Amino acid sequence: MNTEEILVLLNPWWEGKGSPIVEEWRSKRVRWRPGWLNRLSLTPFSLNIVIGPRLVGKTTGLHLLIEEQLSARDPLSILYLNLDLAPNLDTFKSLLDAYLRMRDGRGVRSSLIILDEVTSVPGWWRLVKGYVDAGVFRRDSLIVTGSSSLRLKGEVELFPGRMGGGREIEALPLSFREYLAVRGISIEQSEEPISDMSSIFPEAPKIRMLFNDYLRTGGFPLPINEDPRAEEQLIRSLEGEILRAGRGPDIAMGIISQLLKAAPSPISFNSIASSLFISHRTVREYVDLMTGLMILGQALFFDGSPKFRKERKVFFRDPFLARIMSIWTVSEFLESALYEWVVQEHLLRRFGSVYYWRDSCEVDVLADGLKIEVKAGKPHRRYPKGVTVLDKEEIPLFLALM
């Protein structure tokens, strides 16, 4: 198959055909248009960089965007390249150059160019950066997607002043609030979610039922649609990301196992290192890697300021991811940990950082003035003034409003 035939295969709309990815999406029981599509800039020149875990739905979202754009554009003005299929930089260049020749021959002056999963091609940024600097894309809008190793490797930072009107965007699994909207429950966000929980009591039974579903499926499309491939594909994608980062899955498994067993208590890198007979530096490197891959989040101890040397809480950023990590490492975790992780993740997305505090008692989550204690059951003791205690009946209502 020559280069032009490959391009036509990847871009069926050039021949008046629909996207098979969109057709598959339409067949799903639960489907949604990803919200991050609204943050993309499509005005030339713009370079958008979309970062997110594998299997979160980036490719499907891009094909939905293409279908929307086809109503107002020449089909040849939209290029989609899945760079998982490009074994090296030379192949990437030959595909891109072939497209540029085709569009010039057709008189297409402005294109929407989508480069999906660029992290599959080592050194991809050299070609894109070089063409941006040469003005090749001056009338185009580009969307570059990849795993969060883009940020880990510093590849995003290689485009200072070269993104035009573009943005760096995160594509994440659905939060519980987003999951509710997908399942038909839209609740206006509240600035006072704790005091406003009573306002949604009529919908509380359905919200709680859907929360139980969310704790099982998380926000990834495959488990939400009960795809039997979900567990295996997510595990394989994680192993692939760890290997691409030059790390070993065995050490990652050991560290994740320790985190699952310790949760929801704070833990130190030294204690993990001692259990696994590795250095604390290695533990830090792996935790930072998995934080960068959006698998883990970290909550530092806060006492007027973040304390980097104290034990920290490490949480899993999606309920299904937590269950997959439990299966992968053959390690169990407490129900109370899962509730706390969901609250931590929600507040992390809302405020950008989360912390914890403890003295004679512990406050699980601190974020932007909120002090939240998460309990699987009813609390059995008093907490300091200003601390809100949420039990498993209240957590879904709080998250729906937050």
C-alpha positions in Angstrom: 0.0 0.0 0.0 1.5 3.4 -1.0 1.4 6.5 1.0 -1.6 8.1 -0.7 -3.6 4.8 -0.2 -2.8 4.9 3.5 -4.0 8.5 3.7 -7.3 7.7 2.0 -7.7 4.7 4.3 -7.3 6.9 7.4 -9.5 9.7 5.9 -12.6 8.0 4.4 -14.5 11.3 4.2 -12.2 12.1 1.2 -14.2 9.6 -0.7 -17.6 10.6 0.7 -17.6 7.8 3.3 -18.4 8.1 7.0 -16.0 7.4 9.9 -16.3 3.8 11.2 -15.3 5.2 14.6 -18.3 7.5 14.6 -20.5 4.6 13.5 -19.2 2.5 16.4 -19.8 5.4 18.8 -23.5 5.6 17.6 -24.0 2.0 18.4 -23.1 2.5 22.1 -25.8 2.4 24.8 -24.1 5.3 26.6 -22.4 7.9 24.5 -21.4 11.5 24.8 -19.6 14.3 23.0 -16.4 15.0 25.1 -16.5 18.5 26.7 -12.9 19.1 26.0 -13.7 19.5 22.3 -15.3 22.9 23.2 -11.9 24.2 24.3 -10.1 23.6 21.1 -9.2 26.6 18.9 -9.9 26.0 15.2 -8.9 29.5 14.1 -5.6 29.5 12.0 -2.9 29.5 13.1 -3.5 27.4 16.2 -1.6 24.4 17.6 -3.7 22.6 20.3 -2.1 19.9 22.4 -4.5 17.4 23.9 -3.2 15.3 26.7 -4.9 12.4 28.4 -4.7 8.7 29.3 -5.1 6.0 26.7 -8.7 4.7 26.1 -10.3 7.9 27.5 -11.9 8.6 24.2 -9.6 11.1 22.5 -9.8 9.4 19.1 -13.6 9.1 19.2 -13.9 12.8 20.2 -11.6 13.8 17.3 -13.7 11.9 14.8 -16.9 13.5 16.1 -15.2 16.9 15.6 -14.3 15.9 12.0 -17.9 14.9 11.2 -19.1 18.3 12.6 -16.5 20.2 10.5 -17.4 18.3 7.3 -20.6 20.3 6.9 -18.6 23.5 6.3 -15.3 22.4 4.7 -13.8 20.6 1.8 -13.3 17.1 3.0 -9.7 17.2 1.7 -9.1 20.1 4.1 -9.3 17.7 7.1 -6.4 15.4 7.7 -6.4 12.7 10.4 -3.3 10.7 11.1 -3.2 8.0 13.7 0.5 7.9 14.5 0.3 4.6 16.3 0.6 3.3 12.7 3.8 5.3 11.9 6.8 3.2 13.0 9.3 6.1 12.8 9.8 9.8 12.1 10.5 9.1 8.4 7.1 7.5 7.9 5.4 10.3 9.7 7.2 12.8 7.5 6.3 11.0 4.3 2.6 10.8 5.3 2.5 14.5 6.1 4.4 15.6 3.0 2.2 13.5 0.8 -0.9 15.2 2.3 0.6 18.7 1.8 1.2 17.9 -1.9 -2.3 16.6 -2.3 -4.0 19.6 -0.8 -1.7 22.0 -2.8 -2.7 20.2 -6.0 -6.4 20.6 -5.1 -6.0 24.3 -4.2 -6.9 23.8 -0.5 -5.5 26.8 1.3 -6.4 26.1 5.0 -6.5 22.7 6.7 -7.5 21.1 10.0 -4.7 18.7 10.7 -5.1 16.2 13.5 -2.1 14.2 14.6 -3.4 11.5 17.0 -1.1 9.7 19.5 2.1 11.5 18.6 3.9 10.0 21.5 4.1 6.8 19.4 6.7 8.5 17.2 10.0 9.3 18.9 11.1 12.8 18.0 7.7 13.7 16.5 8.1 17.3 17.8 11.2 17.9 15.6 9.1 17.7 12.4 6.1 19.6 13.8 8.3 22.4 15.3 10.3 22.7 12.1 7.2 23.0 9.9 5.7 25.6 12.3 8.9 27.6 12.3 9.0 27.4 8.5 5.4 28.7 8.2 4.1 25.5 6.6 1.0 25.6 8.8 0.5 29.4 9.0 -3.1 29.0 7.6 -3.9 25.8 9.4 -5.3 24.6 12.7 -3.5 21.7 14.3 -4.6 19.3 17.0 -1.9 17.1 18.5 -2.9 14.4 21.0 -0.9 12.0 23.1 -0.5 10.5 26.5 0.6 12.6 29.4 4.2 11.4 28.7 4.1 14.5 26.4 4.4 16.5 29.6 6.7 14.1 31.3 9.2 14.4 28.6 8.9 18.1 28.4 7.7 18.0 24.8 4.8 20.4 25.4 7.4 23.0 26.6 9.2 22.8 23.2 6.5 25.0 21.7 6.8 28.3 23.6 5.3 31.1 21.4 4.5 28.5 18.7 1.0 27.6 19.5 -0.7 30.7 18.0 -4.3 30.7 19.3 -4.0 27.0 20.4 -4.3 25.6 23.9 -3.0 22.8 26.0 -6.0 20.7 27.0 -6.5 17.7 29.3 -8.8 14.9 28.3 -9.8 13.0 31.4 -12.3 10.3 32.3 -15.7 11.6 33.3 -16.0 13.1 36.8 -19.1 12.0 38.7 -20.8 15.3 37.9 -20.1 14.8 34.2 -21.2 11.2 34.4 -24.5 12.4 35.9 -25.0 14.7 32.9 -24.3 11.9 30.5 -26.9 9.8 32.3 -29.5 12.5 32.0 -29.2 14.4 35.3 -27.9 18.0 34.9 -27.6 19.9 38.1 -26.4 23.5 38.3 -23.1 23.9 40.0 -23.3 25.5 43.4 -20.9 27.8 45.2 -22.3 26.5 48.5 -22.6 22.7 47.8 -22.7 21.7 51.5 -25.6 23.9 52.4 -27.4 23.3 49.1 -27.5 19.5 49.3 -31.1 19.7 50.6 -32.2 21.4 47.3 -31.6 18.2 45.3 -33.2 15.7 47.8 -36.0 14.8 45.3 -33.3 13.5 42.9 -31.2 12.0 45.6 -32.3 8.3 45.1 -31.3 8.3 41.4 -28.1 10.2 42.1 -27.0 7.7 44.7 -27.9 4.8 42.4 -25.8 6.3 39.6 -23.0 6.9 42.1 -22.9 3.2 42.8 -22.6 2.6 39.1 -19.9 5.2 38.8 -17.8 3.6 41.6 -17.9 0.4 39.5 -17.3 1.8 36.0 -15.5 5.1 36.6 -15.5 7.6 33.7 -13.9 5.6 30.9 -16.1 4.8 27.9 -15.4 1.0 27.7 -16.5 0.1 31.3 -19.4 2.5 31.2 -20.7 0.5 28.2 -19.8 -2.8 29.9 -17.3 -3.7 27.2 -15.7 -7.1 28.2 -12.4 -5.9 26.9 -12.2 -2.9 29.3 -10.0 -4.5 32.0 -7.5 -6.1 29.7 -7.1 -3.1 27.4 -6.6 -0.6 30.3 -4.0 -2.9 31.9 -2.2 -3.3 28.6 -2.2 0.4 27.9 -0.8 1.1 31.3 2.0 -1.4 30.9 2.8 0.1 27.5 3.0 3.6 28.9 5.3 2.5 31.7 7.6 0.6 29.2 7.6 3.6 26.9 8.8 5.7 29.8 11.7 3.4 30.3 10.5 1.9 33.6 9.6 -1.7 34.6 6.0 -2.8 35.2 7.2 -5.1 38.0 8.4 -2.3 40.2 5.3 -0.2 39.3 3.1 -3.2 40.4 4.9 -3.4 43.7 4.6 0.3 44.4 0.9 0.4 43.5 0.3 -2.6 45.7 1.7 -0.8 48.7 -0.3 2.3 47.9 -3.6 0.3 47.7 -2.9 -1.5 51.0 -2.0 1.7 52.8 -4.9 3.8 51.6 -6.5 6.0 52.7 -3.7 6.6 55.2 -0.8 8.9 54.4 2.4 7.1 53.3 6.0 8.0 52.8 8.3 7.0 50.0 10.7 5.6 52.5 8.2 3.2 53.9 7.4 1.9 50.4 11.0 1.6 49.6 11.7 -0.4 52.7 8.9 -2.8 52.0 10.1 -3.4 48.4 13.9 -3.3 49.1 14.4 -0.4 46.6 15.6 3.1 47.0 13.2 5.9 48.0 14.4 7.8 44.9 13.1 5.0 42.8 9.8 5.1 44.5 9.5 8.8 44.0 10.4 8.4 40.3 7.7 5.8 39.8 5.0 7.8 41.7 5.9 10.9 39.8 5.6 8.9 36.5 2.2 7.6 37.4 1.1 11.0 38.6 2.2 12.4 35.2 0.3 9.6 33.5 -2.8 10.7 35.3 -3.2 7.4 37.2 -2.3 8.9 40.6 -2.9 12.2 42.3 -1.0 13.4 45.4 -2.2 15.3 48.4 0.5 16.9 50.6 0.2 17.6 54.3 -0.8 21.3 54.7 -0.2 23.3 57.8 -0.1 26.9 56.6 1.9 25.7 53.6 2.5 22.4 51.8 5.0 20.1 53.6 6.9 18.2 51.0 8.9 16.1 53.4 6.0 14.7 55.4 3.9 11.7 54.5 1.5 12.3 51.6 -1.8 10.8 50.5 -1.7 9.2 47.1 -5.0 8.6 45.4 -6.2 7.0 42.2 -7.8 9.4 39.8 -10.7 7.2 38.6 -12.7 4.5 40.3 -12.3 2.0 37.5 -8.6 2.7 37.4 -8.4 1.8 41.1 -10.2 -1.5 40.5 -8.0 -2.3 37.6 -4.9 -1.6 39.7 -6.3 -3.9 42.4 -6.7 -6.7 39.8 -3.3 -6.0 38.2 -1.4 -6.2 41.5 -3.7 -8.7 43.3 -4.1 -6.2 46.2 -7.3 -5.1 48.0 -8.3 -1.6 49.1 -10.8 -0.3 51.6 -14.2 1.0 50.6 -13.5 4.2 52.6 -10.4 4.8 50.4 -12.5 4.7 47.2 -14.9 7.3 48.6 -12.0 9.5 49.6 -10.3 9.2 46.2 -13.4 10.3 44.3 -13.8 13.4 46.5 -10.0 14.2 46.1 -10.2 13.9 42.4 -13.3 16.0 42.0 -11.8 18.8 44.1 -8.4 18.5 42.3 -10.2 19.2 39.0 -12.2 22.1 40.5 -9.3 23.8 42.4 -6.1 22.5 40.9 -4.6 21.1 44.1 -5.7 19.2 47.2 -4.1 18.6 50.6 -4.8 17.0 54.0 -4.1 17.8 57.6 -3.9 15.9 60.8 -3.1 16.5 64.5 -5.3 14.9 67.2 -7.6 14.1 64.3 -7.3 14.0 60.5 -9.0 16.1 57.8 -9.0 14.0 54.6 -9.3 16.8 52.0 -8.4 20.5 52.1 -9.1 22.5 48.9 -9.7 26.2 48.5 -10.9 26.7 52.1 -13.0 23.6 52.2 -12.2 21.1 54.9 -13.8 17.7 54.2 -13.7 14.5 56.2 -14.9 11.5 54.2 -16.6 8.5 56.0 -17.9 5.3 54.5 -20.4 5.2 57.5 -21.7 7.6 60.0 -19.1 9.6 62.0 -18.6 8.5 65.6 -16.8 11.5 67.0 -16.7 15.3 66.8 -14.5 17.2 64.4 -12.9 20.7 64.7 -15.0 23.7 63.7 -15.2 24.2 60.0 -14.8 20.6 59.1 -17.6 19.1 57.0 -18.1 15.3 57.5 -19.6 13.5 54.4 -20.9 10.0 54.7 -21.6 7.7 51.7 -25.2 9.0 51.5 -24.0 12.6 51.3 -20.9 12.2 49.0 -22.9 11.8 45.8 -25.0 14.9 46.5 -22.0 17.0 47.3 -20.2 15.9 44.1 -23.3 16.6 42.0 -23.3 20.2 43.2 -19.6 20.8 43.3 
